[in-house]
Amino acid sequence: MPELLLALDAGTTGARAMLVDPAGTVLGIDKRSIVSTYPAPGLVEQDPAGVWDICRAVIAGALAAAGRTMADVAAIGVTSQRASVVVWDRHTGQPVAPMLVWSDLRGMGAYRDLRAAGFTAWPQVPSAKLPAAIALSGKPAADLQWGTLDSWLVYCLSGGAAHVTDISCGWMTGYFDYAGGEGWNPALLEYQRLPESMFPALIESWGPIARTAPGVLGAVVPITALIADQQAGMVAHGALERGAWKVTYGTSGVLMANTGDQPMAPHFSMPAEALAFAGGERLFCIEGMVITAGSLVEWMCGALGLFASPSVLEAAAASVADSGGVIVRPSLAGMGAPHGRFDARGMIAGLNLGSGPAQVARAALQGIAHRFRDIVDVIEKALPVPEALPADGGLSASDTLLQLQADTLQRPVRRHAVPEGTAYGAALAAGLGAGLLDAADLSAVVRYGREFHPAVTRDQADAAYAAWRAAVDVDA
């Protein structure tokens, strides 16, 4: 009888599949890059058909790495970048426009109009960009269906049988009826003249969702979890109790905290979100985003050409005791919480004749750590949180970053044994949805590696943070 859990995780810069057994052991994993195009400043697009092809390839790769087949898989969990927009023809099932990636800012004007009209909106959310995607398609809205990337992937996996999204993803669209608490906002649909037939059905985050079509993966397998990527990361840490939190260092970085069964918004840049709705229970969360985290490292290694690879940058940062006065503001695509300055751009300051690549590398990682302190300072005033901060994500492999994070927060930082937290969480959520796991089991399967403790005094940490804030002019 099949018992393995398969996660499909389509992020901003890459897709991965992961095969996990019921004890939480990772048996196989495969990852491939997803290419974005930038047709103009502020515009970010991907090919939805190409993303689907990559997702099929990583599923095959993960199975091959584990020496297993789809016949061994009991359930599938899907997670993805949250606020990207995919539009496809309802008759052919083919995408009719580029996917507008969550970080695409073509919706700035629409966002301001929506806010002025009294609707909840942010520049990155689909409600600010879906009309633009429809216009790109050249087709009438009545002939189209749309969804965030998770919805498109389940549509493809099911052979077009399921057009759904879960509450954690639907909440992030701007179209959710936040006042009523159920369904899509009819007033917003009327305002934008959009038929509800375009929209996916809203479902719970785990449980019976759909089945794969026989010809897609070669077997009929239940899809039992559909959850936004950062929320999947919370499942990976077993963070399903009020106050539990985690930080994910990915392309962007997100610190998320569970607010229990009540929504909470401690800051204008940190609105309430749905964490997961399942089994009739509702969990909410808050998050603070550092828009440029791993992408800062990629930029320094790629476009800037300072380092041959992230590992070379890490070695350079670790080779010096401090940044020598160099300051980096990691805001290549704006400053997220708690500043909400989408016009802000990156900054390297404090250079002197003694500055070299090592100092810049360390300052970059310290800038990321300080940005998360900005967010922690808000969250810990609003919610009781644990002493230690659990961490995952590709950039959590950096010992230097996690040590700097522990220093500036004056808290232990605990690295997850599986850095690919979003994929791991999607697999565990699939186990919850299939009845192979329950919430009480998560503490037994979630494991951690190294824990980092502050190596400087609080006075030293506060002085370094104050100097950084003054140099990057965060409140200007």
SULCOR-V284052 format. One line per field, one symbol per residue. phi: phi as a letter, one per 30 degrees, with the letter a starting at -180 (. if undefined). psi: psi as a letter, one per 20 degrees, with the letter a starting at -180 (. if undefined). burial: 1 if it has 16 or more other C-alpha atoms within 10 Angstrom, else 0. A space follows every 50 residues. Layout:
# SULCOR-V284052
phi=???
psi=???
burial=???
This chain:
# SULCOR-V284052
phi=.dbdccccbccdcacbbbcbcddjddcabbbbdccccbdaeicbbbcddd dddddddddddddddcibbdddcdabccbaedcdccbbdddcicdbaddd deddcdcedddddddddjcdabeddeddbeeddddddicdedcbbbadee ddddedddiidbcbacdddddddicdddddibiddddddddchcddddcd ddbddbkdcabddeddciacbdcbbbaddddddddecidccejdbabccc eccbcbbdcidbdbbdaddbddbddacahicbccabbbccdcbedddddd dcedidbdaedddddddddbdadiidbbcdbdbjcddccicdddbdbbbi dbdcdbeddddddddddddddddedeeddddcadbdddcdbbjedddddd dddddddddhbdbcdddcddddddddddddddddidbbedddddcdbbcd cccecbdddddddddddddddchdcd
psi=pqiqpppoooahiqqqqppqriijpphqqqqqqppqqnhrpippqrohhh ggghghghghggghhikrrhiiphqpppqrqgkqppprphghjqqjqqpo qhipkijgghghggghijqpqqhiqhhiighhhghhhjqqhhjqqrrrhg ggghgghjkjhpnrqrhhghhiiiiqnhghjpaqohhhghgjlpqhihqq qprrhqapgaqqqhigjjqoppojpoqqghhhhghhjkmjqphqrrppnb grqppqqpjbjpqqniqhjmrqrpgppqkiqpprrqqppohoehhgghgh heghkhqhrhhggghghiiqhrjkipppomlhkrpcqkhkniiqrqpprj qriipahgggghhghhggghhhhgghhggiiippqrgqoqqaqhiiiohg ghghghghhlqqpppqhohmhggghhghhhhghijiqrhhhhhhipqqcq ppqpjrrhggghghghggghhilhj.
burial=00111111111101111111110101111111010100000011111110 11011111111110010101011111111111111111110010111111 11111111011101000011111111111111110010001001111111 11111111110111111111111111110000111001000001010111 11111111111110001011111111111111111111110111111111 11111111111011111011111111110001111111111111111111 10000110010011111100001111111111111111101101000100 00000001111111111111111111011000101001111110111111 11111111111111110111111111111111110110001100110100 11110000001001100110110100
